[in-house]
Amino acid sequence: MYKLGLLGKNISYSFSRNYFKNKFEKENITGVSYENFDIENIDLFPKIINNTEGIKGLNVTIPYKEDVIPYLDKLNKKAKAIGAVNTIKVTKKGKLVGYNTDCYGFIKSLKPFLKKHHKKALILGTGGASKAVLYTLKKRGIICHYVSRNARKHVEYTYDDLNDKIISEYQIIINCSPVGTFPDVESCPKILYESITKKHILFDLIYNPEETKFLRLGKQKGATVINGLNMLKLQAEKAWSIWNLNK
């Protein structure tokens, strides 16, 4: 029996376990299971690898997408450039190789909605997922700037800096923060929603709820809104192809 799973903290709500359970049933995939590895501290990660018989791969979620890197033997070129890992493959020799499939899921979800005027993006939040978003948009020639609560290195704007001019100029806004995730559904990032127009794309990496307050307020202004569900499905399928248990 091969084992796969999700590494994270407080992940009982997780999309991945149900997604793969349903996939295995629907596609009649046998001899493989998928479970959550919910750990309080990344220091416990080696125990999972050493004590889980038949482990072949992991997805990685908040808050370990960056913290897990020192424990890996090798990084795929893209994951190295991004500086965050959301997929780990355990090779036949027991080596741990890190990949990033967030970038694939994100651009596949966003691309159908991009138009010529979408030249600049604001990225809300600075965690592991935001790094994949930044990398992906820059590859497409889109100018990107981080927004965070506090000013620090590599953060161009705080939420207090955002004004009508900035919101008007940056017509892609991606929420990579956890603000608005269930059960805190009445929270949303503090941006000037009155400055949003029908030329804007608002993309929320959150998938629960399906329509966050961030997206709802954007929709009211005529913006194109996208939640994180399709991105999650796409990155999960990409991870599955990387694990490819027949190889």
Disulfide bonds with the S-S distance in Angstrom:
none
